Amino acid sequence: MLLEHIKDPSDLRRMTYRQLDMLAGEIRSFIIEKTSHTGGHLASNLGVVELTIALFRVLDMPKDKIIWDVGHQSYTHKILSGRREEFDSLRKMGGLSGFPKRNESPFDAFDTGHSSTSISAGLGMAQGRDILGEDYHVVSVIGDGALTGGMAYEALNNASHLKKNFIIILNDNDMSISHNVGGMSNYLNGLRTDEGYNRLKQNVESWLRSIPNVGDRLALRLKRTKDSLKQMIIPGMLFEDMGITYLGPVDGHDIRALERAIKDAKKVEHAVLVHVITKKGKGYEPAENDPEHFHGVEPFDIKTGKPLVKTREETYTEVFSEKLCELAGKDSSIVAVTAAMPDGTGLSAFAKQFPERFFDVGIAEAHAVTSAAGMAAAGLKPVVAVYSSFLQRGFDQIVHDVCLQNLPVVFAVDRAGLVGSDGETHQGIFDLSYLCQIPNMKVLAPKNADELRLMLEYAFSQGGPCAIRYPRGIAYKGLTGLLAPVMTGKAEMLHRGRDLAFMALGSMVSTAEHICTKLREGRGLDPSLINARFAKPVDLDMAAELLRTHRYLVTLEENVERGGFGQVVSCFAESSGSSCRVINIALPDAYIEHGDVTALRAMLGIDSDSIIKKLEEEGIV
């Protein structure tokens, strides 16, 4: 195999184009085989194999820098930079990350994980290079989907002022390539990056402007005529008008054409965009036919593309989806908003049933939040369904556009808490802290599937901003016989005991239930168990009762401790002068690496056995 002999980028430069095409096939087979065991991002990685090979051949890596937007297409990059043998550990605790990580390799120039950031980061790196007087190329690779994020356009606008080379590669995997346009663009690209052509253009313009009285008008007319002709044959006039040279489109699976375009781009002494056409999922038929499904996969059977683990147990996302459709069928004012995640957030069913009330705004969380605020101000009842880690991107809009006006926007915060294999950029461990600090916001977390349904009913009826956070994966089916009505700021007493009380929120209620069972059966203790329900407002009446009647009160939440609901209880206990000791169980003030959620919970000390051990060490049980 050719792949086994690739140790660093210099090995690629010694290969013929025929060998490179064979290598691309081997890399695809390798990614498919490894991902079928570990899970990961498949379709996006299969689409950029030739592009990555071309970049590694033309650039001087790792001196030159590649910034992959989101980073879920960086597997070939990792393979070609000496990490092929580590791929069995992909996305496992202590193993290879599924995203670029600066602490993993000098080839990884910038940590990524969220969309639409690469141009900003690349521009900043290019500016740092120039100020420090260094000499290297910076390349930001951004997908067409990521260009739906406003941050990318802010960066493009700023990049137009750069006076030295900065390369943006637009990885467009949603269009077919036109060969005649491509042939014309190849000719124009070579012409427009030729030094002689650029000098001639500048000399002609200077000469025209030197003509008394009419020179400026002639130069402007020539520019308008030239731009009109370019508009007819060049699809990149948006970028050209911003002052960014446009090259392309280029066949993203033709290594020779890609190399030529990248070499041309390196000659430009300002920002240049190379438009590359790729096919998402290329080389694996199931992924080519359904790239959205194969964007992120669990372990699967290569022959069929079907998941290896089949489970029909209901997930929290499915519970949310079903209940939302039920409520929307009864209330025509309910509308749903997503930031390019209809499947992941469970809104696909809503979109099919109520297409006129469904809004996919693209990868633009800030816009999603403010557009929902506008809908609420117009009299609708919007729900914004979003992953916890992505909602961070709309924080300012939640503060100023939703909560300041006390508008009835419901936030369905999926993937709250630990999510596992995607790692630091995707763990939903900050939402309680950043949502609970905002005036007018109510924040809830269900203990099980039934309570999520009940909380959704409450959210649409309570008349103000409201967030419901729930974890990834199978919905808890325990404690089904206990379901009190949801009332603002009221916790639920599940079992009244003595000495020791557990006040848990959301996903940690099941953990607290297991702890109580172990303490009753193994130690003869009878702890109280309380479902907090609300992270904001916290039920301080319930807290006061527990502080009066128990020696110890343990709060449990799957969020960082700082700013969480447990700190509210601790501060209340301190201010009230209670002799009851409060112990906060939460996540550390740290970014949490990728790994299996069960293993992560044990490592972080928030599983039932770890919590019991902690209570033992402190002499509480």
Legacy VTK file of the C-alpha trace (Angstrom):
# vtk DataFile Version 3.0
C-alpha trace
ASCII
DATASET POLYDATA
POINTS 621 float
0.000 0.000 0.000
1.173 3.490 -0.858
-0.356 4.914 2.308
1.980 2.932 4.545
4.981 4.719 3.038
3.701 8.259 3.716
5.600 9.540 6.733
5.567 13.283 6.007
4.549 15.677 3.177
7.854 15.246 1.335
6.827 11.690 0.466
3.822 13.067 -1.428
5.978 15.273 -3.652
7.870 12.256 -4.995
4.693 10.558 -6.224
3.242 10.642 -9.742
-0.323 11.829 -10.325
-1.352 8.246 -11.045
0.068 7.203 -7.683
-1.665 10.139 -5.999
-5.020 9.016 -7.395
-4.353 5.531 -6.033
-3.345 7.049 -2.696
-6.624 8.999 -2.540
-8.511 5.718 -2.937
-6.457 4.087 -0.188
-7.088 7.006 2.166
-10.837 6.773 1.557
-10.820 3.042 2.277
-8.775 3.664 5.425
-11.173 6.372 6.702
-14.232 4.229 5.970
-12.712 1.196 7.701
-11.560 3.083 10.797
-14.723 5.151 11.152
-16.864 2.016 10.861
-15.291 0.921 14.176
-14.888 4.213 16.044
-17.692 6.346 14.618
-16.985 9.912 13.597
-17.467 12.361 10.767
-17.465 10.426 7.518
-19.032 12.193 4.526
-17.196 15.491 5.041
-13.832 13.716 5.314
-14.368 11.634 2.198
-15.027 14.814 0.227
-11.691 16.557 0.849
-9.123 13.803 0.261
-7.683 15.187 -2.993
-7.881 18.757 -1.711
-5.834 17.818 1.358
-3.265 15.950 -0.736
-2.884 18.984 -3.027
-2.468 21.346 -0.073
0.204 19.145 1.489
2.104 18.960 -1.810
2.013 22.678 -2.592
2.445 24.098 0.913
5.469 23.815 3.168
3.867 22.024 6.101
3.893 22.597 9.051
5.587 25.967 8.475
2.578 26.996 6.388
-0.733 26.898 8.259
-4.065 25.269 7.368
-7.143 26.163 9.399
-10.047 23.780 8.820
-13.417 25.375 9.490
-15.314 23.270 12.074
-12.534 20.707 11.656
-14.724 17.685 10.990
-12.971 17.212 7.626
-9.434 16.952 9.013
-8.938 13.148 8.977
-6.823 13.126 5.780
-4.836 16.038 7.228
-4.107 13.908 10.298
-3.244 10.840 8.242
-0.761 12.742 6.067
0.853 14.438 9.067
2.047 11.255 10.740
-0.971 10.169 12.804
-2.221 7.269 10.678
-1.204 4.626 13.208
-3.189 6.346 15.954
-6.536 6.110 14.179
-7.731 3.110 16.194
-7.895 5.531 19.135
-9.953 8.114 17.219
-12.433 9.933 19.517
-11.591 7.616 22.438
-10.470 8.940 25.820
-6.771 9.771 25.639
-6.737 9.054 21.917
-6.800 10.997 18.688
-9.307 13.858 18.558
-11.832 14.056 15.758
-10.923 17.742 15.331
-7.666 19.694 14.906
-5.837 20.173 18.205
-2.727 22.307 18.579
-1.507 20.177 21.469
-1.779 17.056 19.314
0.509 18.030 16.427
2.476 21.013 15.052
0.526 20.476 11.828
-2.668 21.574 13.619
-2.461 25.359 13.474
-5.701 26.218 15.287
-8.271 24.356 17.399
-11.663 24.273 15.697
-15.015 22.640 16.361
-17.647 25.296 15.668
-18.580 26.672 12.276
-17.692 29.843 10.350
-14.577 30.758 12.352
-11.731 29.802 10.015
-11.513 33.018 7.996
-11.373 35.161 11.139
-8.719 32.917 12.674
-6.736 32.733 9.445
-6.876 36.486 8.939
-5.643 37.044 12.489
-2.830 34.581 11.953
-1.833 36.279 8.670
-1.812 39.652 10.406
0.348 38.211 13.184
2.723 36.805 10.579
3.087 40.193 8.898
3.564 42.195 12.098
6.239 39.769 13.332
7.970 39.818 9.957
7.622 36.089 9.393
7.215 34.320 6.067
4.630 31.578 5.675
1.293 31.000 3.962
-2.024 30.845 5.797
-4.902 28.858 4.278
-8.444 28.812 5.692
-10.641 26.011 4.334
-14.334 26.812 4.759
-17.369 24.892 3.515
-20.284 26.396 1.651
-22.511 25.542 4.618
-20.259 27.524 6.955
-20.720 30.561 4.707
-24.284 30.758 6.010
-22.741 32.029 9.253
-22.478 35.803 9.492
-19.070 35.675 11.164
-17.582 34.438 7.883
-18.795 37.559 6.064
-17.478 39.838 8.785
-14.096 38.211 8.270
-14.305 38.429 4.465
-15.064 42.123 4.722
-12.029 42.616 6.943
-9.792 40.364 4.842
-10.254 42.602 1.807
-7.909 45.154 3.437
-5.011 42.710 3.762
-1.955 43.653 1.698
-0.189 40.296 1.821
-1.124 36.789 0.797
-3.983 35.039 2.587
-5.697 32.064 0.920
-9.336 31.119 1.513
-10.511 27.833 0.036
-14.255 27.534 -0.378
-15.063 23.818 -0.251
-18.345 23.760 -2.138
-19.939 20.320 -1.976
-23.459 21.244 -3.023
-22.957 22.153 -6.696
-21.951 20.447 -9.928
-18.987 21.814 -11.871
-19.370 23.243 -15.334
-16.462 22.190 -17.541
-16.656 25.131 -19.927
-16.795 27.639 -17.072
-13.982 25.720 -15.404
-11.864 25.865 -18.574
-12.408 29.601 -18.954
-11.664 30.179 -15.266
-8.407 28.220 -15.548
-7.321 30.579 -18.301
-8.425 33.676 -16.408
-6.853 32.503 -13.170
-3.464 32.111 -14.799
-3.835 35.456 -16.566
-5.019 37.425 -13.555
-2.276 36.123 -11.269
0.447 36.744 -13.827
2.774 39.521 -12.663
3.035 41.034 -16.138
-0.744 41.215 -16.515
-1.184 42.919 -13.153
1.569 45.457 -13.902
-0.010 46.200 -17.303
-3.453 46.687 -15.708
-2.036 49.084 -13.130
-0.030 51.022 -15.768
-3.056 51.417 -18.061
-5.212 52.659 -15.203
-2.514 55.120 -14.061
-2.060 56.422 -17.625
-5.804 56.991 -18.080
-6.073 58.833 -14.778
-3.246 61.132 -15.833
-5.302 62.548 -18.741
-6.521 66.036 -17.719
-10.254 66.507 -17.047
-11.503 63.183 -18.440
-8.936 60.666 -17.091
-10.765 59.605 -13.938
-14.031 59.150 -15.852
-12.311 57.014 -18.506
-10.639 54.831 -15.893
-13.959 54.339 -14.070
-15.761 53.511 -17.330
-13.066 50.973 -18.255
-13.390 49.352 -14.813
-17.203 49.149 -15.117
-16.956 47.624 -18.599
-14.357 45.107 -17.380
-16.478 44.198 -14.346
-19.589 43.731 -16.499
-17.713 41.291 -18.734
-16.286 39.496 -15.706
-19.776 39.181 -14.215
-20.860 37.258 -17.321
-18.111 34.650 -17.094
-16.859 34.658 -13.498
-19.204 33.423 -10.724
-17.160 35.043 -7.954
-17.978 38.696 -8.381
-19.270 38.936 -4.810
-15.731 38.278 -3.617
-14.130 40.384 -6.350
-16.295 43.363 -5.403
-15.107 42.969 -1.809
-11.507 43.196 -2.992
-10.811 39.464 -2.760
-9.408 37.772 -5.865
-11.589 34.856 -6.954
-10.127 31.720 -8.552
-12.296 28.876 -9.751
-14.377 26.879 -9.760
-11.896 24.019 -9.577
-12.682 20.304 -9.647
-11.971 19.327 -6.054
-11.137 15.749 -7.037
-8.536 16.652 -9.684
-5.214 16.909 -7.831
-3.393 18.470 -10.787
-6.024 21.231 -11.158
-6.074 21.833 -7.419
-2.302 22.214 -7.289
-2.362 24.687 -10.164
-5.029 26.791 -8.448
-3.252 26.776 -5.072
0.040 27.745 -6.709
-1.741 30.623 -8.479
-3.306 31.675 -5.186
0.113 31.818 -3.496
1.190 34.545 -5.988
-1.543 37.001 -4.963
-0.392 39.747 -2.590
-3.737 40.101 -0.826
-6.690 37.887 0.095
-7.615 35.305 -2.538
-10.469 32.796 -2.583
-10.187 29.462 -4.399
-13.592 27.959 -5.181
-13.323 24.157 -5.049
-16.172 21.823 -6.044
-16.228 18.532 -4.123
-18.651 15.693 -3.566
-19.506 14.992 0.039
-19.167 11.289 0.819
-17.179 10.622 -2.357
-16.058 7.044 -2.814
-18.604 5.434 -0.502
-21.996 4.985 -2.129
-24.170 5.092 1.015
-22.514 8.386 2.032
-22.776 9.825 -1.481
-26.499 9.004 -1.582
-27.231 10.334 1.917
-24.411 12.674 2.978
-26.482 14.282 5.737
-27.034 10.921 7.440
-23.331 10.073 7.094
-22.145 13.432 8.375
-21.610 12.018 11.858
-21.941 8.270 12.361
-21.820 5.679 15.078
-19.985 2.399 14.295
-21.552 0.860 11.173
-21.445 -2.089 8.774
-19.384 -1.032 5.752
-21.269 -3.226 3.299
-24.731 -1.897 4.172
-23.971 1.407 5.888
-26.295 0.394 8.715
-25.406 1.107 12.380
-23.928 -1.863 14.254
-25.861 -1.067 17.429
-29.572 -1.059 16.852
-31.741 0.398 19.558
-35.311 1.519 19.398
-35.368 3.001 22.854
-36.687 6.535 22.676
-34.197 9.384 22.900
-34.821 12.764 24.497
-34.593 14.306 21.025
-37.358 12.013 19.780
-39.507 12.767 22.833
-39.110 16.484 22.148
-39.916 16.022 18.448
-43.080 13.996 19.054
-44.436 16.288 21.782
-43.666 19.457 19.803
-45.623 18.165 16.812
-48.515 17.257 19.108
-48.603 20.752 20.615
-48.212 22.455 17.235
-51.185 20.485 15.933
-53.316 22.140 18.604
-51.763 25.612 18.461
-51.113 27.224 15.080
-48.959 29.964 16.645
-46.170 27.513 17.510
-43.229 27.807 15.093
-39.827 26.115 15.076
-36.361 27.493 14.277
-33.125 25.596 13.719
-29.582 26.622 12.753
-28.944 23.986 10.051
-29.720 21.063 12.386
-33.238 19.812 11.564
-32.295 16.135 11.970
-29.973 16.502 14.939
-32.468 18.544 16.954
-35.499 16.463 16.003
-37.240 19.153 13.943
-37.422 17.178 10.686
-40.804 15.731 11.642
-42.098 19.212 12.469
-40.804 20.498 9.117
-42.739 17.797 7.255
-45.975 18.371 9.148
-45.823 22.166 9.344
-43.491 23.360 6.554
-44.870 26.905 6.603
-44.031 27.178 10.310
-40.512 25.742 10.092
-37.424 27.935 9.619
-33.910 26.653 8.976
-31.712 29.764 9.092
-28.413 28.040 8.275
-25.402 27.946 10.561
-26.370 31.245 12.154
-27.300 30.789 15.801
-27.295 34.515 16.591
-29.728 35.157 13.754
-31.849 32.173 14.839
-32.303 33.683 18.305
-33.118 37.231 17.159
-35.434 36.065 14.379
-37.276 34.009 16.999
-37.495 37.148 19.144
-39.071 38.947 16.210
-41.570 36.139 15.727
-42.464 36.279 19.412
-42.915 40.067 19.232
-45.271 39.486 16.291
-47.436 37.147 18.377
-46.032 33.702 17.570
-44.688 31.072 19.980
-41.255 30.132 18.645
-39.056 27.291 19.811
-35.352 27.419 18.984
-34.002 23.866 18.966
-30.228 23.886 19.313
-27.326 21.983 20.837
-26.101 23.395 24.138
-22.586 24.162 22.875
-23.959 25.977 19.810
-26.417 28.109 21.788
-23.369 29.859 23.273
-23.003 31.551 19.891
-26.283 33.394 20.422
-25.691 34.538 24.003
-25.791 38.293 23.334
-29.001 37.911 21.355
-30.621 35.949 24.201
-29.692 38.761 26.605
-30.665 41.779 24.520
-33.258 40.593 22.015
-35.194 37.950 23.961
-34.856 38.412 27.709
-34.640 42.205 27.832
-38.081 42.305 26.197
-39.312 39.271 28.165
-40.424 37.595 24.931
-41.913 34.084 24.994
-39.154 32.233 23.138
-38.637 28.594 24.107
-35.113 27.195 23.858
-34.954 23.424 23.461
-31.349 22.873 24.561
-30.299 19.458 23.273
-26.979 17.698 24.066
-26.794 19.374 27.472
-24.101 17.933 29.723
-21.412 15.517 28.560
-21.768 14.427 24.940
-18.670 12.264 24.649
-16.603 11.651 21.551
-16.679 15.113 19.959
-14.819 16.525 22.929
-14.172 19.986 24.319
-15.927 22.024 21.631
-19.159 20.044 21.899
-19.588 19.248 25.602
-22.746 21.050 26.773
-21.422 21.956 30.213
-21.859 25.733 30.372
-25.519 26.378 29.543
-26.780 26.509 33.149
-24.092 29.049 33.984
-24.703 31.380 31.073
-28.494 31.078 30.943
-29.170 31.393 34.667
-27.419 34.761 34.909
-29.919 36.406 32.507
-32.936 38.259 33.983
-36.400 36.963 32.969
-35.028 33.581 31.838
-36.460 30.381 33.291
-34.291 27.260 33.047
-35.633 23.728 33.512
-34.264 20.190 33.170
-36.428 17.024 33.088
-35.666 13.892 35.084
-37.195 11.580 32.446
-39.143 11.415 29.181
-42.548 12.092 30.752
-41.283 15.198 32.490
-39.836 16.595 29.243
-43.308 16.364 27.710
-44.808 18.138 30.698
-42.136 20.840 30.649
-42.778 21.585 26.974
-46.451 22.175 27.751
-45.419 24.494 30.574
-42.866 26.356 28.422
-45.420 27.353 25.778
-47.925 28.518 28.384
-45.772 30.516 30.834
-45.417 33.686 28.737
-41.698 34.525 28.866
-38.243 33.251 27.892
-37.755 29.637 28.871
-35.001 27.070 28.287
-35.345 23.314 28.723
-32.029 21.450 28.750
-31.833 17.698 28.187
-28.992 15.266 27.462
-27.996 13.351 24.389
-29.182 9.772 24.084
-31.847 7.482 25.485
-34.471 9.129 27.656
-34.583 7.889 31.250
-37.602 5.661 31.880
-37.329 5.445 35.663
-39.393 7.336 38.265
-42.373 7.234 35.912
-44.936 6.994 38.696
-43.931 10.389 40.070
-44.985 13.380 37.984
-46.244 16.450 39.809
-47.546 19.423 37.784
-44.805 21.822 36.665
-45.099 25.109 38.553
-42.647 27.995 38.205
-39.715 27.606 40.561
-41.057 24.538 42.355
-39.020 21.395 42.946
-40.495 17.908 43.302
-40.074 15.813 46.455
-39.589 12.244 45.219
-38.816 10.683 48.608
-38.723 12.240 52.054
-36.050 10.670 54.255
-33.700 11.852 57.003
-30.115 12.951 57.732
-28.969 13.184 54.129
-30.746 14.854 51.193
-29.970 14.793 47.473
-31.266 17.695 45.370
-30.554 16.815 41.758
-31.214 18.473 38.419
-32.100 16.832 35.111
-29.835 13.959 34.091
-28.413 13.769 37.643
-31.765 12.793 39.165
-31.308 9.217 37.943
-27.765 9.224 39.392
-29.115 10.471 42.724
-31.809 7.781 42.639
-29.129 5.094 42.198
-27.092 6.566 45.059
-30.125 6.524 47.348
-30.856 2.895 46.445
-27.253 1.865 47.193
-27.240 3.745 50.520
-30.556 2.193 51.586
-29.636 -1.352 50.588
-25.965 -1.305 51.582
-25.867 0.995 54.602
-29.379 1.160 56.009
-29.650 4.902 55.346
-32.833 6.628 54.236
-31.873 9.722 52.207
-34.323 12.261 50.826
-34.471 12.605 47.046
-35.561 15.862 45.420
-35.938 16.618 41.734
-34.913 20.285 41.487
-36.630 20.763 38.099
-35.707 24.464 37.923
-32.137 25.727 37.732
-33.730 29.161 37.638
-35.589 30.112 39.699
-34.270 27.603 42.250
-36.883 26.449 44.749
-35.428 28.160 47.830
-38.454 27.216 49.918
-37.616 23.567 49.328
-33.939 24.311 50.011
-34.870 26.020 53.295
-36.897 22.989 54.384
-34.038 20.623 53.552
-31.534 22.795 55.412
-33.764 22.712 58.524
-34.411 18.984 58.507
-31.126 17.435 57.292
-27.488 17.449 58.385
-26.213 17.248 54.837
-27.594 18.494 51.517
-25.951 17.282 48.297
-26.688 19.104 45.035
-26.014 17.338 41.729
-25.824 18.849 38.226
-24.131 18.016 34.917
-22.695 21.489 34.401
-19.586 23.308 35.589
-19.909 24.201 39.260
-19.232 27.914 38.756
-22.562 29.604 38.085
-24.579 26.415 38.456
-27.678 25.840 40.553
-25.676 24.185 43.348
-23.836 27.419 44.041
-27.182 29.185 44.427
-28.157 26.653 47.092
-24.759 26.996 48.824
-24.988 30.793 48.917
-28.530 30.583 50.270
-27.441 28.171 52.998
-24.570 30.439 53.994
-26.722 33.563 54.084
-29.388 31.823 56.156
-26.860 30.713 58.775
-27.847 27.064 58.464
-25.790 24.413 60.234
-26.579 21.947 57.444
-23.528 21.272 55.303
-24.026 21.681 51.523
-21.902 19.596 49.130
-21.961 20.564 45.435
-21.452 17.761 42.910
-20.722 19.270 39.506
-18.165 19.319 36.711
-14.753 20.952 37.180
-13.836 24.404 35.898
-12.156 22.915 32.824
-12.610 21.899 29.221
-13.418 18.207 29.076
-11.728 15.947 26.539
-13.374 13.474 24.204
-14.263 9.978 25.350
-17.079 7.626 26.242
-19.612 9.407 28.452
-19.675 6.631 31.065
-15.877 6.731 31.342
-15.888 10.523 31.479
-18.462 10.575 34.282
-16.314 8.189 36.324
-13.143 10.177 35.634
-14.860 13.420 36.631
-16.419 11.948 39.763
-20.091 12.425 38.906
-21.206 8.795 38.616
-22.949 7.143 41.574
-19.958 5.104 42.804
-17.609 8.106 42.671
-20.066 10.303 44.559
-20.553 7.673 47.286
-16.785 7.361 47.591
-16.479 11.145 47.972
-19.148 11.160 50.675
-17.320 8.327 52.445
-14.008 10.202 52.362
-15.673 13.241 53.922
-17.315 11.146 56.647
-20.848 11.836 55.493
-21.917 8.220 54.878
LINES 1 622
621 0 1 2 3 4 5 6 7 8 9 10 11 12 13 14 15 16 17 18 19 20 21 22 23 24 25 26 27 28 29 30 31 32 33 34 35 36 37 38 39 40 41 42 43 44 45 46 47 48 49 50 51 52 53 54 55 56 57 58 59 60 61 62 63 64 65 66 67 68 69 70 71 72 73 74 75 76 77 78 79 80 81 82 83 84 85 86 87 88 89 90 91 92 93 94 95 96 97 98 99 100 101 102 103 104 105 106 107 108 109 110 111 112 113 114 115 116 117 118 119 120 121 122 123 124 125 126 127 128 129 130 131 132 133 134 135 136 137 138 139 140 141 142 143 144 145 146 147 148 149 150 151 152 153 154 155 156 157 158 159 160 161 162 163 164 165 166 167 168 169 170 171 172 173 174 175 176 177 178 179 180 181 182 183 184 185 186 187 188 189 190 191 192 193 194 195 196 197 198 199 200 201 202 203 204 205 206 207 208 209 210 211 212 213 214 215 216 217 218 219 220 221 222 223 224 225 226 227 228 229 230 231 232 233 234 235 236 237 238 239 240 241 242 243 244 245 246 247 248 249 250 251 252 253 254 255 256 257 258 259 260 261 262 263 264 265 266 267 268 269 270 271 272 273 274 275 276 277 278 279 280 281 282 283 284 285 286 287 288 289 290 291 292 293 294 295 296 297 298 299 300 301 302 303 304 305 306 307 308 309 310 311 312 313 314 315 316 317 318 319 320 321 322 323 324 325 326 327 328 329 330 331 332 333 334 335 336 337 338 339 340 341 342 343 344 345 346 347 348 349 350 351 352 353 354 355 356 357 358 359 360 361 362 363 364 365 366 367 368 369 370 371 372 373 374 375 376 377 378 379 380 381 382 383 384 385 386 387 388 389 390 391 392 393 394 395 396 397 398 399 400 401 402 403 404 405 406 407 408 409 410 411 412 413 414 415 416 417 418 419 420 421 422 423 424 425 426 427 428 429 430 431 432 433 434 435 436 437 438 439 440 441 442 443 444 445 446 447 448 449 450 451 452 453 454 455 456 457 458 459 460 461 462 463 464 465 466 467 468 469 470 471 472 473 474 475 476 477 478 479 480 481 482 483 484 485 486 487 488 489 490 491 492 493 494 495 496 497 498 499 500 501 502 503 504 505 506 507 508 509 510 511 512 513 514 515 516 517 518 519 520 521 522 523 524 525 526 527 528 529 530 531 532 533 534 535 536 537 538 539 540 541 542 543 544 545 546 547 548 549 550 551 552 553 554 555 556 557 558 559 560 561 562 563 564 565 566 567 568 569 570 571 572 573 574 575 576 577 578 579 580 581 582 583 584 585 586 587 588 589 590 591 592 593 594 595 596 597 598 599 600 601 602 603 604 605 606 607 608 609 610 611 612 613 614 615 616 617 618 619 620
